[in-house]
């Protein structure tokens, strides 16, 4: 089980975090540079979520985006 090595969620399981948080982590260069092993695990989890039909779309609520976007 991969746990988060930094910040507010330190010590919590990576798998318990929402997909949008994982996407944010992977988009943050400094975190990718400082925590490459963690980011590889996050990418693996993201791949698994994206390969489950409808799972990521439902979690991200694609059909009900904020009107400001």
Secondary structure, DSSP 8 states (H G I E B T S, - for coil): --B--SSTTTTSBGGGS-HHHHHHHHH-HHHHHH-HHHHHHHHHHHHHHHTSTTHHHHHHTGGG--TT-
